[in-house]
């Protein structure tokens, strides 16, 4: 399954912006004095979602923990905050895939256009494409029912 991702990878502009942003980040995990401060800092990337403020806060806290001293921090490996030397994006040759593939795209995705998704579908023999309505990039968060139904239909079709 390919969930709102392009075979071509991210556009160069996006990759450069992310690299620039990560360059200034330390390997030290940032801490927040309160869980409210952590929630206020939490962002989905890329932006765009249909989550309520309460659901977004709940998601932020599921990925966070209270650390020594009572402050709050996101659960993550600090090594992921900085690109390591020799890091590079590896692209696969999607036309060589020979297994059934479901391509899922959010209706309002800013990462994968309908054209890109259709092109990917045509390049993978037998691939199925499903556009999830009322969803951006985070299809399983924005519309979990439609995402689960699309996966269920795909599995049933095998």
C-alpha positions in Angstrom: 0.0 0.0 0.0 1.2 3.5 -0.8 -0.5 6.1 1.4 -0.4 9.6 0.0 3.2 9.4 -1.2 4.7 10.0 -4.6 7.1 7.7 -6.3 9.1 10.8 -7.3 9.7 11.8 -3.7 9.2 15.2 -2.3 9.6 18.3 -4.5 13.1 19.8 -4.3 11.8 22.9 -2.7 10.2 20.9 0.2 13.4 18.8 0.7 15.6 21.9 0.8 13.2 23.7 3.3 13.2 20.6 5.6 17.0 20.3 5.3 17.4 24.0 6.2 15.0 23.6 9.2 16.7 20.5 10.5 20.1 22.1 10.2 19.4 24.5 13.0 17.9 21.8 15.3 20.0 20.3 18.0 20.0 16.6 18.8 18.6 17.5 22.2 14.9 16.7 22.6 13.0 19.9 23.3 11.1 20.1 26.5 8.0 22.1 27.4 7.1 23.3 30.9 3.5 22.1 30.6 1.5 19.7 28.5 -0.5 22.8 27.3 2.7 24.3 25.9 3.6 21.0 24.2 0.1 20.9 22.6 0.4 24.5 21.4 3.7 23.6 19.7 2.4 20.3 18.1 2.0 20.5 14.3 1.2 17.9 11.6 3.6 18.1 8.7 2.6 18.8 6.0 -0.1 21.1 7.3 -3.8 20.5 6.5 -6.1 18.3 8.3 -9.7 17.8 9.4 -9.0 17.1 13.1 -10.7 19.0 15.8 -8.6 20.9 18.3 -9.4 18.3 20.9 -8.4 15.4 18.6 -5.2 17.2 17.7 -4.4 17.7 21.4 -5.1 14.1 22.1 -2.8 13.0 19.2 0.0 15.3 20.6 -0.3 13.8 24.0 -0.2 10.2 22.7 3.2 11.0 21.2 4.5 12.7 24.3 5.6 11.9 27.8 6.3 13.6 31.1 10.0 13.6 31.8 12.0 14.1 35.0 11.3 17.4 36.6 7.7 17.4 35.4 8.3 18.9 32.0 6.9 17.4 28.8 8.6 16.2 25.6 7.7 14.5 22.4 8.6 10.8 22.2 11.2 10.7 19.5 14.7 9.6 18.8 16.8 12.7 18.9 19.0 11.3 16.1 16.1 11.8 13.7 16.2 15.6 14.2 19.4 15.9 12.1 20.3 14.5 8.8 23.4 12.3 9.0 26.3 12.5 6.6 25.6 10.4 3.5 21.8 10.5 3.9 20.0 10.5 0.7 16.6 9.7 -0.6 16.3 6.3 -2.3 13.8 5.9 -5.1 12.3 2.6 -6.1 11.5 1.6 -9.6 7.7 1.2 -9.2 7.2 -0.3 -12.6 9.1 -3.3 -11.3 6.6 -4.1 -8.6 4.7 -7.3 -9.2 2.6 -7.5 -6.2 -0.9 -6.0 -5.8 -0.6 -2.4 -4.7 -3.2 0.0 -3.4 -2.5 3.6 -3.8 -4.3 5.9 -1.4 -4.5 9.6 -1.9 -6.1 12.3 0.2 -8.7 14.3 -1.8 -7.0 17.6 -0.7 -3.4 16.3 -0.5 -0.8 18.9 -1.1 1.9 16.3 -1.6 0.4 14.1 -4.2 -1.7 15.5 -7.1 -4.4 13.4 -8.7 -2.2 13.4 -11.9 0.8 12.0 -10.0 -1.4 9.3 -8.4 -2.9 8.3 -11.7 0.6 8.2 -13.3 1.8 5.9 -10.5 -1.2 3.7 -10.9 -0.5 3.3 -14.6 3.2 2.5 -14.0 2.4 -0.3 -11.5 0.8 -3.3 -13.2 -2.6 -4.0 -11.7 -2.4 -1.2 -9.1 -5.7 0.2 -7.7 -6.1 3.9 -6.8 -8.5 5.1 -4.1 -9.0 8.8 -3.3 -10.1 9.3 0.3 -12.7 12.1 0.5 -12.4 14.8 3.1 -8.7 14.1 3.7 -5.4 15.8 3.3 -2.1 13.9 3.5 -2.9 12.2 6.9 -5.7 10.1 5.4 -6.1 7.7 8.3 -6.4 10.6 10.7 -8.7 12.8 8.6 -11.1 10.1 7.4 -10.4 6.8 9.2 -13.6 5.1 8.2 -13.1 5.7 4.4 -9.4 4.7 4.7 -10.3 1.4 6.5 -13.0 0.7 4.0 -10.6 1.3 1.1 -8.1 -1.1 2.6 -10.8 -3.7 3.4 -12.1 -3.5 -0.2 -8.6 -3.9 -1.6 -7.8 -6.9 0.6 -11.2 -8.5 -0.3 -10.4 -8.1 -4.0 -7.2 -10.2 -3.7 
